[in-house]
Amino acid sequence: MRTVRAVAELRSALAPERRHERTIGLVPTMGALHDGHLSLIRRARAHCDVVVVSLFVNPAQFNERSDLERYPRQEERDAALAAEAGADLLFAPSAEEVYPSGFATAVEVLGVTERLEGAARGAEHFRGVTTVVTKLLCMAMPDVAYFGQKDAQQVVVIRRLVEDLNLPVRIEARPTVREADGLAMSSRNLLLSTEERSHALALPAALNAARDRAAAGERSAAVLLDAASEQMRAFGVEPEYLALVDPDTLEPLEELASEGLLALAARIGEARLIDNTMLEPTPASIPRQPHPRKVIA
Ligand code: AMP
């Protein structure tokens, strides 16, 4: 695996591959790689001829300076892990390479960015994401770009962006990779103390509680959300948001008539964690019939 830092270097490494019609897969990351990232890299390795992993802690998408400063950075370890998972190129640009002086353009997706994470973190978060993802797609020009379902809203936003701007790339979303106890893997988990790590289990517990209720036939969003927030309270964790929404439009649902996305965010100590799951309606349990009365002839 080769590490490149300049856009020109990335382009000249990929140009001959493209000329030979080799497929290029891109896995955008902010580093501090874990098995969630590695699952995307392995997937790209299995389906593309050339695998590019980008490693860039994008300042433009951090709405809190302290979050950006605390964000874990471990490039040497990341390079070893990315290589082991099958990356050919690690693109690790500086902030100046991505945003040279005079940079004045933003890519903004309306609507789906305004809910959930957008409502909690402000418009600049997704503007930062969509601007940097557009730039990375223009820099690497991949055939496929891989994203994790853990950031479910990000996938919706990027699909919208790619469709609206006619970008010639296929977006593939991959399932969330979890720790053995259910906590979704996240670079921000590194910021948790041992005690906070146990409180963080509030997130998967809340999702599981709602999933169990949905599997038992419950369709009311209010009841499903209550089941989830009750679990969070049991861990002493207050959700920043907890919502059942349409998986495509992200509009809130009142009823689980078809698939629904249950998404939540919570602050645990210094870390802000997010998680989600898909809920599917199951037929409501058949109401119990009254016992047939014995008819005495
Ligand atoms: P990040 O480095 O947090 O920007 O994440 C880079 C990519 O990895 C994004 O597409 C994330 O959705 C994805 N990702 C992060 N955590 C996980 C996880 N636990 N499982 C699967 N994908 C993940």
Residues whose N, C-alpha, C, O or C-beta is under 5 A from the ligand:
A	BS01	AMP	P28 T29 M30 G31 G36 H37 Y146 F147 G148 Q149 K150 D151 R174 P175 T176 V177 A184 M185 S186
